[in-house]
Amino acid sequence: MCEAPVEPHDVTHDLPTAVTGASEAGPRRREFLSDAVAWLTVAEVARQLRVSSATVYRLVDRGQLRHARVSNAIRISRLDLAGYLGGAPERR
């Protein structure tokens, strides 16, 4: 018995228009559940800030840049990077 490969499920039919970006003219783009939070690697953050990866690790270690750990990997959300750049107060 062969099963079809599992594909990501399109969740646009369950999301309100404000989330999907749909308008009366039609959807702007398809949204998938995995697009809910955009996570960046340390290298990606370093490139955006034009600093070394070591500098990003220092910001994380000092608690100046919010992050999440996935196993041993550090990930930074785009919102937290924007908050750091904007000087927003740290959330705990």
CYANA upper distance limits for C-alpha pairs under 8 A (distance plus 0.5 A):
  8 PRO  CA     32 PHE  CA      7.80
  9 HIS  CA     32 PHE  CA      7.34
  9 HIS  CA     33 LEU  CA      8.18
 10 ASP  CA     30 ARG  CA      7.95
 10 ASP  CA     31 GLU  CA      7.29
 10 ASP  CA     32 PHE  CA      5.93
 10 ASP  CA     33 LEU  CA      7.97
 11 VAL  CA     15 LEU  CA      7.14
 11 VAL  CA     31 GLU  CA      7.32
 11 VAL  CA     32 PHE  CA      6.38
 11 VAL  CA     33 LEU  CA      6.93
 12 THR  CA     16 PRO  CA      8.40
 12 THR  CA     20 THR  CA      6.64
 12 THR  CA     30 ARG  CA      7.31
 12 THR  CA     31 GLU  CA      6.46
 12 THR  CA     32 PHE  CA      7.72
 15 LEU  CA     19 VAL  CA      6.75
 15 LEU  CA     20 THR  CA      6.96
 16 PRO  CA     20 THR  CA      7.08
 17 THR  CA     21 GLY  CA      6.24
 17 THR  CA     22 ALA  CA      5.68
 17 THR  CA     23 SER  CA      7.50
 18 ALA  CA     22 ALA  CA      7.67
 20 THR  CA     27 PRO  CA      7.70
 20 THR  CA     28 ARG  CA      8.23
 20 THR  CA     29 ARG  CA      7.98
 20 THR  CA     30 ARG  CA      7.70
 20 THR  CA     31 GLU  CA      6.61
 21 GLY  CA     27 PRO  CA      6.73
 21 GLY  CA     28 ARG  CA      6.20
 21 GLY  CA     29 ARG  CA      7.70
 22 ALA  CA     26 GLY  CA      6.11
 22 ALA  CA     27 PRO  CA      4.39
 22 ALA  CA     28 ARG  CA      6.11
 22 ALA  CA     29 ARG  CA      8.23
 23 SER  CA     27 PRO  CA      6.49
 23 SER  CA     28 ARG  CA      7.98
 31 GLU  CA     35 ASP  CA      7.22
 32 PHE  CA     36 ALA  CA      8.04
 37 VAL  CA     77 SER  CA      7.39
 37 VAL  CA     78 ARG  CA      8.42
 38 ALA  CA     77 SER  CA      6.28
 38 ALA  CA     78 ARG  CA      6.50
 39 TRP  CA     75 ARG  CA      6.30
 39 TRP  CA     76 ILE  CA      5.96
 39 TRP  CA     77 SER  CA      4.97
 39 TRP  CA     78 ARG  CA      6.87
 40 LEU  CA     44 GLU  CA      6.36
 40 LEU  CA     45 VAL  CA      6.88
 40 LEU  CA     75 ARG  CA      5.99
 40 LEU  CA     76 ILE  CA      5.60
 40 LEU  CA     77 SER  CA      6.48
 40 LEU  CA     78 ARG  CA      7.39
 41 THR  CA     45 VAL  CA      6.81
 41 THR  CA     74 ILE  CA      7.09
 41 THR  CA     75 ARG  CA      5.60
 41 THR  CA     76 ILE  CA      6.97
 42 VAL  CA     46 ALA  CA      6.57
 42 VAL  CA     53 SER  CA      6.65
 42 VAL  CA     56 VAL  CA      6.95
 42 VAL  CA     57 TYR  CA      7.91
 42 VAL  CA     74 ILE  CA      7.16
 42 VAL  CA     75 ARG  CA      7.19
 42 VAL  CA     76 ILE  CA      7.86
 43 ALA  CA     47 ARG  CA      6.68
 43 ALA  CA     53 SER  CA      6.29
 44 GLU  CA     48 GLN  CA      6.79
 45 VAL  CA     49 LEU  CA      6.63
 45 VAL  CA     56 VAL  CA      7.78
 45 VAL  CA     76 ILE  CA      8.24
 45 VAL  CA     81 LEU  CA      8.33
 46 ALA  CA     50 ARG  CA      6.15
 46 ALA  CA     51 VAL  CA      5.57
 46 ALA  CA     52 SER  CA      6.07
 46 ALA  CA     53 SER  CA      5.88
 46 ALA  CA     55 THR  CA      8.17
 46 ALA  CA     56 VAL  CA      6.70
 47 ARG  CA     51 VAL  CA      7.06
 47 ARG  CA     52 SER  CA      8.21
 51 VAL  CA     55 THR  CA      6.88
 51 VAL  CA     56 VAL  CA      8.03
 52 SER  CA     56 VAL  CA      7.33
 53 SER  CA     57 TYR  CA      6.77
 54 ALA  CA     58 ARG  CA      6.72
 55 THR  CA     59 LEU  CA      6.82
 56 VAL  CA     60 VAL  CA      6.77
 57 TYR  CA     61 ASP  CA      6.57
 58 ARG  CA     62 ARG  CA      6.54
 59 LEU  CA     63 GLY  CA      6.76
 59 LEU  CA     64 GLN  CA      5.62
 59 LEU  CA     65 LEU  CA      5.95
 60 VAL  CA     64 GLN  CA      6.48
 60 VAL  CA     65 LEU  CA      5.50
 60 VAL  CA     66 ARG  CA      7.11
 60 VAL  CA     67 HIS  CA      7.44
 64 GLN  CA     84 TYR  CA      7.93
 64 GLN  CA     90 GLU  CA      8.08
 65 LEU  CA     80 ASP  CA      7.57
 65 LEU  CA     81 LEU  CA      7.62
 65 LEU  CA     84 TYR  CA      6.75
 66 ARG  CA     76 ILE  CA      7.23
 66 ARG  CA     80 ASP  CA      6.46
 66 ARG  CA     81 LEU  CA      8.30
 66 ARG  CA     90 GLU  CA      8.27
 67 HIS  CA     74 ILE  CA      7.04
 67 HIS  CA     75 ARG  CA      6.15
 67 HIS  CA     76 ILE  CA      5.15
 67 HIS  CA     77 SER  CA      7.52
 67 HIS  CA     80 ASP  CA      8.07
 68 ALA  CA     74 ILE  CA      6.31
 68 ALA  CA     75 ARG  CA      5.78
 68 ALA  CA     76 ILE  CA      6.88
 69 ARG  CA     73 ALA  CA      6.01
 69 ARG  CA     74 ILE  CA      5.17
 69 ARG  CA     75 ARG  CA      6.67
 70 VAL  CA     74 ILE  CA      6.85
 70 VAL  CA     75 ARG  CA      7.74
 76 ILE  CA     80 ASP  CA      7.11
 76 ILE  CA     81 LEU  CA      7.30
 77 SER  CA     81 LEU  CA      6.87
 78 ARG  CA     82 ALA  CA      6.60
 79 LEU  CA     83 GLY  CA      6.57
 80 ASP  CA     84 TYR  CA      6.64
 81 LEU  CA     85 LEU  CA      6.72
 82 ALA  CA     86 GLY  CA      6.48
 83 GLY  CA     87 GLY  CA      6.51
 83 GLY  CA     88 ALA  CA      5.44
 83 GLY  CA     89 PRO  CA      8.19
 84 TYR  CA     88 ALA  CA      6.64
